[in-house]
Amino acid sequence: MGVQPESSSVFPSGYRSDQIPRRMSSIGNPQNDAATTSHWSSEVRFNPPAVFTFIVLLTMLSRLVWAVCRYCVNLVFWDQWDFYTPLFNHASLWQIFTWEHSPHREGIGLVLDKFVLEWSDWSSLAEALFMVGALLAAALLALLLKRRLLGRLGYSDLVIPCLFLTFAQLEALIGEANPSYSAFPELLIVLSCLAWLIPKPVARYGVLLALNFLLIYTGFGIFMGVVTVGVLLFELRRVVRAKAESWRVVVVALLLAGLSLASFFYHYRWDPTISCRFPDHHPLNYGWFVSLLMSYFLGLRAVVPATAVGIAVALVAVAILIWHGVHLWKSREFSPVDLTVVTLLSFSLIFAANAAMGRVCFGLPEAAQFSRYMGLLVPAFLGIYFHLLTWPSTWRRTASLAVFAIAIIPGTVRTPAGYSPEAVSNGKRVWRACILQTGNIDLCDRATQFPAHPNPRKTHMLEKLQFLQKNRLNLYSDGQ
């Protein structure tokens, strides 16, 4: 893989995994770790690029909060009637944690959401702001991750808050809000990458396994179960070849990671509401689906440019994954940069492939262009960005970072193409007003042409509405 810059614009010349860890020699040194921590707060004060990055972060956060406050309606909606079932039934925390909302479980997202809802009388706005808070935490931790891996913040780091606080995932916040779906997986994935920087192996793998368990049970974080097992296999090869004493710890970690993944399927019932048979379509359609996912994150929806750009982004992502995977496979030195990039890209690409297999039958390009998918692509774009930062400081790196930043801005600042938050908000308001006035679900569905659930009887919607009314929650709460 010794690619020269003359023959490729994707990979740096002479890149070696030991070049980047040289910058982060403080990771294994507690004294230097303390120095790094003490300088973190002063970074913002004395580093203009860091100040600029945090101004961008506050701007993006303000816009996202504004959008949530404007479009959020106090109404349990669509899938929420289903995955709130353990909350309606006063289930235990473990039952809530393991609750299955096919094809995933709800995990820590719904457990924490339970307390937010109870505190706020089941306020939909409070829940959406809770999710924004999780995304903000993920953005801040991603900035810390970048700082620990690749040095002090620079102007290009504005892309990190843009990625995590992007308007591209607006549907996941104001449509049918579910903290477990993507917001908490995004946060937990960044924490998992930070876990690799813990100096002591026992603590490192212990924290990593705990986060991996939470991810497996939390929404589409399930795919991190596969990624963690794969990365630990690479790590086991490294410690065995390096004759490191920590190989026993890695073996135990690998076994526990495998057991965590297997535990997900205990009493699991495969019952997807919508699914395609695989393979049941032309093989190229699956690749097309993935490319359309990638380009939609950038704000592209027109078929021809979206396909062209999406194919390019998908190929670059795969190439970068292979590049760092090969370095990880060959290296005898601990390489957190390679581990991080491989983790981030592997997760999103596995999700994209799974989404293609499960949704391609609904027709392209529309099936791939949904805002709710976008949060699960954030790790891939973060991984691409981190890869660009490993390039030597030349005009190629500067130009590539500029192109990358410019490319993500449209999807960050614009409402997702084809998705109308106004229409969703207005539909919810009309249905809510109707049900408060009449109490008749079927009548309101017909009158508004905007049903609150596709199958009210199957989900026992009437009984759940009565529960909310009796306890004065959500749409029945005072002052809402």
Kinemage of the C-alpha trace (Angstrom):
@kinemage 1
@onewidth
@group {chain A} dominant
@subgroup {mainchain}
@vectorlist {calphas} color= white
{ca met a 1} P 0.000 0.000 0.000
{ca gly a 2} L 3.005 2.337 -0.475
{ca val a 3} L 1.021 4.740 -2.644
{ca gln a 4} L 2.778 7.925 -3.708
{ca pro a 5} L 0.981 11.280 -3.841
{ca glu a 6} L 1.535 11.492 -7.582
{ca ser a 7} L -0.677 8.447 -8.115
{ca ser a 8} L -3.346 9.098 -5.492
{ca ser a 9} L -5.087 12.015 -3.888
{ca val a 10} L -6.596 9.845 -1.148
{ca phe a 11} L -3.590 8.675 0.870
{ca pro a 12} L -0.538 10.548 2.147
{ca ser a 13} L 2.923 9.735 0.931
{ca gly a 14} L 4.919 7.472 3.193
{ca tyr a 15} L 2.262 7.418 5.892
{ca arg a 16} L 3.195 5.147 8.771
{ca ser a 17} L 1.060 4.382 11.784
{ca asp a 18} L 3.993 5.315 14.030
{ca gln a 19} L 4.033 8.887 12.709
{ca ile a 20} L 0.742 9.871 14.318
{ca pro a 21} L 1.242 8.096 17.661
{ca arg a 22} L 4.459 10.146 17.991
{ca arg a 23} L 2.179 13.154 18.516
{ca met a 24} L 0.257 11.299 21.147
{ca ser a 25} L 3.079 9.834 23.175
{ca ser a 26} L 1.331 11.317 26.209
{ca ile a 27} L -1.357 8.617 26.048
{ca gly a 28} L 0.699 6.103 27.969
{ca asn a 29} L 2.177 8.705 30.325
{ca pro a 30} L -0.062 9.795 33.244
{ca gln a 31} L 2.064 12.890 33.833
{ca asn a 32} L 1.670 14.018 30.252
{ca asp a 33} L -2.024 13.050 30.360
{ca ala a 34} L -2.485 15.466 33.229
{ca ala a 35} L -0.666 18.152 31.266
{ca thr a 36} L -2.928 17.522 28.280
{ca thr a 37} L -5.993 17.852 30.487
{ca ser a 38} L -4.750 21.050 32.076
{ca his a 39} L -4.158 22.587 28.660
{ca trp a 40} L -7.626 21.644 27.355
{ca ser a 41} L -9.375 24.610 28.995
{ca ser a 42} L -6.635 27.021 27.944
{ca glu a 43} L -6.930 25.768 24.356
{ca val a 44} L -10.060 27.817 23.780
{ca arg a 45} L -8.617 30.944 25.346
{ca phe a 46} L -5.327 31.099 23.497
{ca asn a 47} L -5.981 29.227 20.275
{ca pro a 48} L -8.003 31.298 17.749
{ca pro a 49} L -8.922 28.239 15.639
{ca ala a 50} L -10.362 26.595 18.753
{ca val a 51} L -12.362 29.724 19.548
{ca phe a 52} L -13.659 29.724 15.979
{ca thr a 53} L -14.581 26.030 16.233
{ca phe a 54} L -16.564 26.591 19.415
{ca ile a 55} L -18.345 29.577 17.874
{ca val a 56} L -19.404 27.284 15.032
{ca leu a 57} L -20.510 24.699 17.588
{ca leu a 58} L -22.663 27.218 19.465
{ca thr a 59} L -24.123 28.471 16.185
{ca met a 60} L -25.036 24.983 15.035
{ca leu a 61} L -26.444 24.131 18.466
{ca ser a 62} L -28.583 27.291 18.495
{ca arg a 63} L -30.011 26.534 15.051
{ca leu a 64} L -30.821 22.954 16.003
{ca val a 65} L -32.487 23.988 19.272
{ca trp a 66} L -34.465 26.648 17.395
{ca ala a 67} L -35.671 24.088 14.846
{ca val a 68} L -36.660 21.599 17.558
{ca cys a 69} L -38.555 24.250 19.537
{ca arg a 70} L -40.322 25.477 16.397
{ca tyr a 71} L -41.418 22.166 14.918
{ca cys a 72} L -41.796 19.858 17.913
{ca val a 73} L -45.422 18.996 18.827
{ca asn a 74} L -46.433 17.441 22.126
{ca leu a 75} L -47.776 14.198 20.694
{ca val a 76} L -46.691 10.567 20.884
{ca phe a 77} L -46.309 9.672 17.226
{ca trp a 78} L -45.918 6.634 14.956
{ca asp a 79} L -43.297 4.157 16.260
{ca gln a 80} L -43.300 5.849 19.655
{ca trp a 81} L -46.624 4.155 20.422
{ca asp a 82} L -44.752 0.846 20.009
{ca phe a 83} L -41.391 1.324 21.706
{ca tyr a 84} L -42.976 3.276 24.604
{ca thr a 85} L -44.935 0.112 25.463
{ca pro a 86} L -42.721 -0.849 28.446
{ca leu a 87} L -43.165 2.704 29.785
{ca phe a 88} L -46.945 2.395 29.513
{ca asn a 89} L -46.721 -0.959 31.295
{ca his a 90} L -44.458 0.293 34.124
{ca ala a 91} L -41.830 -2.281 33.164
{ca ser a 92} L -38.567 -2.713 35.065
{ca leu a 93} L -35.405 -0.931 33.924
{ca trp a 94} L -33.999 -4.205 32.604
{ca gln a 95} L -37.162 -4.865 30.614
{ca ile a 96} L -36.938 -1.351 29.192
{ca phe a 97} L -33.243 -1.827 28.397
{ca thr a 98} L -33.850 -5.092 26.532
{ca trp a 99} L -37.115 -4.017 24.898
{ca glu a 100} L -37.153 -5.083 21.279
{ca his a 101} L -38.250 -2.646 18.624
{ca ser a 102} L -37.308 -4.667 15.573
{ca pro a 103} L -34.731 -5.045 14.345
{ca his a 104} L -32.938 -3.541 17.352
{ca arg a 105} L -33.404 -3.138 21.096
{ca glu a 106} L -33.882 0.141 22.958
{ca gly a 107} L -31.071 -0.089 25.498
{ca ile a 108} L -29.708 2.809 27.516
{ca gly a 109} L -31.427 5.405 25.330
{ca leu a 110} L -34.936 4.436 26.425
{ca val a 111} L -33.838 3.849 30.024
{ca leu a 112} L -32.619 7.446 30.313
{ca asp a 113} L -35.545 8.673 28.234
{ca lys a 114} L -37.898 7.173 30.838
{ca phe a 115} L -36.559 9.587 33.476
{ca val a 116} L -36.716 12.562 31.099
{ca leu a 117} L -40.334 11.759 30.235
{ca glu a 118} L -41.351 11.222 33.847
{ca trp a 119} L -39.737 14.499 34.871
{ca ser a 120} L -41.426 16.445 32.047
{ca asp a 121} L -44.916 14.838 32.008
{ca trp a 122} L -43.945 13.049 28.802
{ca ser a 123} L -43.085 16.263 26.983
{ca ser a 124} L -42.071 15.634 23.379
{ca leu a 125} L -40.050 18.855 23.398
{ca ala a 126} L -38.089 17.828 26.483
{ca glu a 127} L -37.332 14.482 24.850
{ca ala a 128} L -36.118 16.138 21.630
{ca leu a 129} L -33.918 18.577 23.580
{ca phe a 130} L -32.561 15.614 25.536
{ca met a 131} L -31.481 14.098 22.226
{ca val a 132} L -29.896 17.389 21.152
{ca gly a 133} L -27.987 17.318 24.441
{ca ala a 134} L -26.672 13.846 23.596
{ca leu a 135} L -25.536 15.088 20.177
{ca leu a 136} L -23.852 18.108 21.783
{ca ala a 137} L -22.004 15.796 24.178
{ca ala a 138} L -20.941 13.643 21.235
{ca ala a 139} L -19.622 16.710 19.378
{ca leu a 140} L -17.644 17.922 22.393
{ca leu a 141} L -16.186 14.472 23.002
{ca ala a 142} L -15.303 14.159 19.310
{ca leu a 143} L -13.355 17.426 19.602
{ca leu a 144} L -11.577 15.980 22.625
{ca leu a 145} L -10.880 12.793 20.666
{ca lys a 146} L -9.375 14.796 17.829
{ca arg a 147} L -7.289 16.774 20.328
{ca arg a 148} L -5.951 13.614 21.938
{ca leu a 149} L -5.258 11.820 18.673
{ca leu a 150} L -4.012 14.512 16.327
{ca gly a 151} L -3.050 17.595 18.269
{ca arg a 152} L -4.546 20.975 19.077
{ca leu a 153} L -7.691 22.205 17.392
{ca gly a 154} L -7.463 23.907 14.012
{ca tyr a 155} L -9.813 25.815 11.751
{ca ser a 156} L -10.783 22.656 9.879
{ca asp a 157} L -12.198 21.194 13.106
{ca leu a 158} L -15.342 23.205 12.500
{ca val a 159} L -16.498 20.122 10.580
{ca ile a 160} L -16.880 18.155 13.831
{ca pro a 161} L -19.769 20.192 15.303
{ca cys a 162} L -21.196 20.445 11.784
{ca leu a 163} L -21.280 16.660 11.544
{ca phe a 164} L -22.897 15.952 14.900
{ca leu a 165} L -25.298 18.916 14.941
{ca thr a 166} L -26.275 18.629 11.294
{ca phe a 167} L -29.757 19.409 10.029
{ca ala a 168} L -29.433 16.257 7.911
{ca gln a 169} L -30.764 14.181 10.838
{ca leu a 170} L -33.643 16.554 11.652
{ca glu a 171} L -36.300 13.867 11.120
{ca ala a 172} L -34.874 11.799 13.975
{ca leu a 173} L -35.484 14.742 16.337
{ca ile a 174} L -38.916 16.043 15.360
{ca gly a 175} L -40.507 13.145 13.488
{ca glu a 176} L -40.705 10.153 15.811
{ca ala a 177} L -38.007 10.950 18.336
{ca asn a 178} L -36.144 7.931 19.660
{ca pro a 179} L -32.899 8.558 21.590
{ca ser a 180} L -31.845 4.943 21.045
{ca tyr a 181} L -32.082 5.053 17.261
{ca ser a 182} L -29.011 7.141 16.436
{ca ala a 183} L -28.348 9.930 18.957
{ca phe a 184} L -27.078 7.687 21.749
{ca pro a 185} L -25.198 5.329 19.414
{ca glu a 186} L -23.338 8.392 18.068
{ca leu a 187} L -22.381 9.409 21.600
{ca leu a 188} L -21.391 5.901 22.689
{ca ile a 189} L -19.282 5.319 19.570
{ca val a 190} L -17.207 8.432 20.284
{ca leu a 191} L -16.800 7.277 23.893
{ca ser a 192} L -15.643 3.881 22.604
{ca cys a 193} L -12.974 5.545 20.486
{ca leu a 194} L -11.836 7.540 23.521
{ca ala a 195} L -11.687 4.308 25.517
{ca trp a 196} L -8.834 3.123 23.304
{ca leu a 197} L -6.736 5.985 24.708
{ca ile a 198} L -6.881 4.735 28.307
{ca pro a 199} L -3.260 3.860 29.205
{ca lys a 200} L -3.740 0.720 31.322
{ca pro a 201} L -4.862 -2.306 29.261
{ca val a 202} L -7.203 -3.740 31.910
{ca ala a 203} L -9.019 -0.416 32.352
{ca arg a 204} L -9.001 0.207 28.595
{ca tyr a 205} L -10.643 -3.076 27.663
{ca gly a 206} L -12.986 -2.948 30.649
{ca val a 207} L -14.400 0.438 29.643
{ca leu a 208} L -14.470 -0.607 25.991
{ca leu a 209} L -16.470 -3.761 26.802
{ca ala a 210} L -18.940 -1.838 28.972
{ca leu a 211} L -19.575 0.682 26.199
{ca asn a 212} L -19.748 -2.116 23.640
{ca phe a 213} L -22.457 -3.855 25.686
{ca leu a 214} L -24.492 -0.641 25.870
{ca leu a 215} L -24.092 -0.106 22.140
{ca ile a 216} L -25.172 -3.629 21.235
{ca tyr a 217} L -28.465 -3.117 23.063
{ca thr a 218} L -29.029 0.513 22.017
{ca gly a 219} L -30.626 0.970 18.615
{ca phe a 220} L -28.416 0.407 15.613
{ca gly a 221} L -25.408 0.412 17.907
{ca ile a 222} L -25.834 -3.358 17.509
{ca phe a 223} L -23.388 -3.177 14.608
{ca met a 224} L -20.640 -2.059 16.984
{ca gly a 225} L -20.785 -5.552 18.440
{ca val a 226} L -19.399 -6.876 15.154
{ca val a 227} L -16.902 -4.018 14.823
{ca thr a 228} L -15.530 -4.483 18.338
{ca val a 229} L -14.970 -8.214 17.821
{ca gly a 230} L -13.173 -7.495 14.546
{ca val a 231} L -10.957 -4.758 15.986
{ca leu a 232} L -10.072 -6.919 18.995
{ca leu a 233} L -8.979 -9.680 16.608
{ca phe a 234} L -6.596 -7.199 14.993
{ca glu a 235} L -5.404 -6.143 18.445
{ca leu a 236} L -4.851 -9.759 19.490
{ca arg a 237} L -2.690 -10.344 16.427
{ca arg a 238} L -0.634 -7.269 17.296
{ca val a 239} L 0.031 -8.167 20.949
{ca val a 240} L 0.879 -11.783 20.071
{ca arg a 241} L 3.349 -10.691 17.375
{ca ala a 242} L 4.825 -8.090 19.717
{ca lys a 243} L 5.009 -10.697 22.517
{ca ala a 244} L 3.246 -8.268 24.837
{ca glu a 245} L 2.153 -9.466 28.272
{ca ser a 246} L -1.321 -8.035 27.719
{ca trp a 247} L -2.304 -10.768 25.247
{ca arg a 248} L -4.244 -12.618 27.951
{ca val a 249} L -6.281 -9.495 28.656
{ca val a 250} L -7.079 -9.140 24.958
{ca val a 251} L -8.168 -12.796 24.750
{ca val a 252} L -10.541 -12.311 27.680
{ca ala a 253} L -11.838 -9.070 26.152
{ca leu a 254} L -12.438 -10.814 22.830
{ca leu a 255} L -14.371 -13.635 24.499
{ca leu a 256} L -16.501 -11.199 26.497
{ca ala a 257} L -17.188 -9.105 23.405
{ca gly a 258} L -18.370 -12.226 21.600
{ca leu a 259} L -20.601 -13.202 24.533
{ca ser a 260} L -22.072 -9.686 24.652
{ca leu a 261} L -22.990 -9.903 20.988
{ca ala a 262} L -24.454 -13.392 21.430
{ca ser a 263} L -26.505 -12.248 24.415
{ca phe a 264} L -28.395 -9.818 22.176
{ca phe a 265} L -30.085 -12.780 20.494
{ca tyr a 266} L -31.275 -14.395 23.738
{ca his a 267} L -35.089 -14.442 23.498
{ca tyr a 268} L -34.779 -12.271 20.392
{ca arg a 269} L -37.662 -12.418 17.949
{ca trp a 270} L -37.038 -11.424 14.350
{ca asp a 271} L -40.197 -9.594 13.411
{ca pro a 272} L -39.414 -6.569 11.214
{ca thr a 273} L -42.392 -4.454 10.217
{ca ile a 274} L -40.790 -3.714 6.865
{ca ser a 275} L -38.112 -5.796 5.224
{ca cys a 276} L -36.915 -6.942 1.818
{ca arg a 277} L -35.860 -10.424 0.828
{ca phe a 278} L -32.133 -10.644 0.175
{ca pro a 279} L -30.896 -11.149 -2.446
{ca asp a 280} L -33.963 -10.271 -4.462
{ca his a 281} L -32.749 -7.409 -6.645
{ca his a 282} L -29.988 -6.589 -9.066
{ca pro a 283} L -26.652 -6.588 -7.161
{ca leu a 284} L -25.841 -3.077 -8.392
{ca asn a 285} L -28.940 -1.712 -6.633
{ca tyr a 286} L -27.387 -2.396 -3.239
{ca gly a 287} L -24.295 -0.397 -4.106
{ca trp a 288} L -26.484 2.338 -5.557
{ca phe a 289} L -28.462 2.474 -2.316
{ca val a 290} L -25.265 2.958 -0.276
{ca ser a 291} L -24.010 5.678 -2.615
{ca leu a 292} L -27.328 7.538 -2.368
{ca leu a 293} L -27.157 7.369 1.427
{ca met a 294} L -23.713 8.954 1.366
{ca ser a 295} L -24.658 11.762 -1.001
{ca tyr a 296} L -27.918 12.538 0.826
{ca phe a 297} L -25.832 13.332 3.900
{ca leu a 298} L -24.195 16.032 1.784
{ca gly a 299} L -27.563 17.483 0.817
{ca leu a 300} L -27.745 15.975 -2.684
{ca arg a 301} L -31.010 14.441 -3.928
{ca ala a 302} L -31.023 14.815 -7.729
{ca val a 303} L -30.334 11.315 -9.033
{ca val a 304} L -27.381 11.874 -11.374
{ca pro a 305} L -25.174 14.111 -9.191
{ca ala a 306} L -26.208 12.216 -6.053
{ca thr a 307} L -25.200 8.914 -7.625
{ca ala a 308} L -21.877 10.210 -8.949
{ca val a 309} L -20.855 11.929 -5.729
{ca gly a 310} L -22.172 9.087 -3.570
{ca ile a 311} L -20.175 6.465 -5.460
{ca ala a 312} L -17.039 8.564 -5.055
{ca val a 313} L -17.594 9.044 -1.314
{ca ala a 314} L -18.412 5.372 -0.749
{ca leu a 315} L -15.305 4.233 -2.645
{ca val a 316} L -13.102 6.667 -0.757
{ca ala a 317} L -14.567 5.447 2.542
{ca val a 318} L -13.889 1.808 1.651
{ca ala a 319} L -10.361 2.634 0.438
{ca ile a 320} L -9.553 4.508 3.654
{ca leu a 321} L -10.922 1.625 5.705
{ca ile a 322} L -8.698 -0.837 3.848
{ca trp a 323} L -5.702 1.493 4.152
{ca his a 324} L -5.925 1.785 7.928
{ca gly a 325} L -6.992 -1.852 8.277
{ca val a 326} L -3.812 -2.979 6.528
{ca his a 327} L -1.719 -0.752 8.803
{ca leu a 328} L -3.512 -2.175 11.801
{ca trp a 329} L -2.918 -5.727 10.593
{ca lys a 330} L 0.787 -5.190 9.926
{ca ser a 331} L 1.731 -2.976 12.846
{ca arg a 332} L 3.304 -4.263 16.042
{ca glu a 333} L 2.818 -0.919 17.746
{ca phe a 334} L -0.351 0.337 19.388
{ca ser a 335} L -2.006 2.704 16.896
{ca pro a 336} L -5.079 4.531 18.245
{ca val a 337} L -5.475 6.543 15.027
{ca asp a 338} L -5.811 3.401 12.915
{ca leu a 339} L -8.127 1.819 15.498
{ca thr a 340} L -10.328 4.915 15.555
{ca val a 341} L -10.630 5.303 11.789
{ca val a 342} L -11.332 1.594 11.299
{ca thr a 343} L -13.974 1.640 14.046
{ca leu a 344} L -15.779 4.711 12.717
{ca leu a 345} L -15.823 3.669 9.063
{ca ser a 346} L -16.653 0.019 9.752
{ca phe a 347} L -19.719 0.915 11.788
{ca ser a 348} L -21.293 3.230 9.211
{ca leu a 349} L -20.480 1.014 6.236
{ca ile a 350} L -22.011 -2.025 7.970
{ca phe a 351} L -25.110 0.023 8.758
{ca ala a 352} L -25.328 1.271 5.167
{ca ala a 353} L -25.008 -2.271 3.785
{ca asn a 354} L -27.676 -3.526 6.195
{ca ala a 355} L -30.023 -0.675 5.274
{ca ala a 356} L -29.546 -1.493 1.599
{ca met a 357} L -30.449 -5.151 2.149
{ca gly a 358} L -33.539 -4.220 4.158
{ca arg a 359} L -34.900 -1.283 2.168
{ca val a 360} L -33.832 -1.479 -1.472
{ca cys a 361} L -37.076 -3.208 -2.455
{ca phe a 362} L -39.021 0.002 -1.773
{ca gly a 363} L -37.582 1.635 -4.831
{ca leu a 364} L -34.633 3.836 -5.619
{ca pro a 365} L -33.658 6.566 -5.197
{ca glu a 366} L -36.406 7.417 -2.671
{ca ala a 367} L -35.789 4.465 -0.329
{ca ala a 368} L -32.244 5.641 0.418
{ca gln a 369} L -33.050 9.306 0.966
{ca phe a 370} L -34.424 9.500 4.489
{ca ser a 371} L -33.216 11.988 7.069
{ca arg a 372} L -33.515 9.505 9.934
{ca tyr a 373} L -30.625 7.433 8.528
{ca met a 374} L -28.148 10.302 8.511
{ca gly a 375} L -27.028 10.245 12.144
{ca leu a 376} L -25.675 6.740 11.635
{ca leu a 377} L -23.416 7.992 8.839
{ca val a 378} L -21.764 10.630 11.036
{ca pro a 379} L -19.029 8.166 12.190
{ca ala a 380} L -18.037 7.487 8.569
{ca phe a 381} L -17.554 11.153 7.729
{ca leu a 382} L -15.684 11.690 10.995
{ca gly a 383} L -13.421 8.777 10.077
{ca ile a 384} L -12.736 10.279 6.641
{ca tyr a 385} L -11.910 13.605 8.287
{ca phe a 386} L -9.489 12.011 10.758
{ca his a 387} L -7.793 10.238 7.869
{ca leu a 388} L -7.247 13.537 6.038
{ca leu a 389} L -5.619 14.929 9.174
{ca thr a 390} L -2.974 12.180 9.033
{ca trp a 391} L -1.619 13.615 5.772
{ca pro a 392} L 1.611 15.646 5.901
{ca ser a 393} L 1.034 19.406 6.126
{ca thr a 394} L 1.149 20.246 2.442
{ca trp a 395} L -1.105 22.028 -0.018
{ca arg a 396} L -2.760 18.680 -0.815
{ca arg a 397} L -3.887 18.290 2.774
{ca thr a 398} L -5.064 21.903 3.001
{ca ala a 399} L -6.995 21.613 -0.251
{ca ser a 400} L -8.545 18.270 0.730
{ca leu a 401} L -9.675 19.573 4.112
{ca ala a 402} L -11.159 22.662 2.468
{ca val a 403} L -13.053 20.557 -0.083
{ca phe a 404} L -14.288 18.246 2.678
{ca ala a 405} L -15.526 21.153 4.815
{ca ile a 406} L -17.270 22.806 1.869
{ca ala a 407} L -18.876 19.497 0.869
{ca ile a 408} L -20.554 18.878 4.230
{ca ile a 409} L -21.866 22.409 4.772
{ca pro a 410} L -24.995 22.157 2.518
{ca gly a 411} L -26.307 19.087 4.334
{ca thr a 412} L -25.449 20.682 7.660
{ca val a 413} L -27.301 23.981 7.298
{ca arg a 414} L -30.254 23.074 5.053
{ca thr a 415} L -33.445 21.194 5.795
{ca pro a 416} L -33.086 17.674 4.324
{ca ala a 417} L -34.211 17.590 0.705
{ca gly a 418} L -37.633 15.997 0.350
{ca tyr a 419} L -38.441 16.291 4.053
{ca ser a 420} L -40.781 19.021 5.266
{ca pro a 421} L -40.688 19.694 9.024
{ca glu a 422} L -43.514 22.196 8.521
{ca ala a 423} L -45.782 19.529 7.014
{ca val a 424} L -44.972 17.050 9.783
{ca ser a 425} L -45.490 19.659 12.487
{ca asn a 426} L -48.764 20.905 11.010
{ca gly a 427} L -50.066 17.357 10.560
{ca lys a 428} L -49.326 16.536 14.186
{ca arg a 429} L -50.986 19.734 15.420
{ca val a 430} L -54.163 19.070 13.435
{ca trp a 431} L -54.376 15.432 14.588
{ca arg a 432} L -53.707 16.467 18.187
{ca ala a 433} L -56.451 19.098 18.100
{ca cys a 434} L -58.857 16.558 16.613
{ca ile a 435} L -58.196 13.840 19.188
{ca leu a 436} L -58.517 16.328 22.050
{ca gln a 437} L -61.870 17.419 20.691
{ca thr a 438} L -63.389 14.095 19.589
{ca gly a 439} L -61.388 11.293 21.239
{ca asn a 440} L -61.990 9.187 18.100
{ca ile a 441} L -58.814 7.809 16.522
{ca asp a 442} L -60.372 6.585 13.270
{ca leu a 443} L -62.253 9.825 12.758
{ca cys a 444} L -59.119 11.907 13.257
{ca asp a 445} L -57.104 9.684 10.901
{ca arg a 446} L -59.712 10.161 8.174
{ca ala a 447} L -60.303 13.850 8.808
{ca thr a 448} L -56.640 14.843 8.885
{ca gln a 449} L -55.233 12.293 6.421
{ca phe a 450} L -52.292 12.246 8.809
{ca pro a 451} L -52.573 9.157 11.053
{ca ala a 452} L -50.598 9.075 14.282
{ca his a 453} L -49.924 5.346 13.832
{ca pro a 454} L -50.338 2.964 10.868
{ca asn a 455} L -52.169 0.316 12.932
{ca pro a 456} L -53.815 1.808 16.059
{ca arg a 457} L -55.532 -1.419 17.127
{ca lys a 458} L -52.406 -3.541 16.944
{ca thr a 459} L -50.507 -1.166 19.192
{ca his a 460} L -53.498 -0.688 21.592
{ca met a 461} L -53.433 3.029 20.909
{ca leu a 462} L -56.817 3.740 22.518
{ca glu a 463} L -55.745 2.225 25.836
{ca lys a 464} L -52.495 4.171 25.706
{ca leu a 465} L -54.329 7.418 25.005
{ca gln a 466} L -56.542 6.704 27.997
{ca phe a 467} L -53.408 6.144 30.102
{ca leu a 468} L -52.021 9.513 29.020
{ca gln a 469} L -55.347 11.234 29.652
{ca lys a 470} L -55.805 9.675 33.087
{ca asn a 471} L -52.314 10.728 34.186
{ca arg a 472} L -52.421 14.083 32.356
{ca leu a 473} L -49.320 13.322 30.294
{ca asn a 474} L -48.046 14.412 26.893
{ca leu a 475} L -50.896 15.960 24.841
{ca tyr a 476} L -53.153 15.960 27.927
{ca ser a 477} L -50.707 17.714 30.244
{ca asp a 478} L -51.522 21.117 31.684
{ca gly a 479} L -50.398 24.113 29.682
{ca gln a 480} L -49.441 22.079 26.614
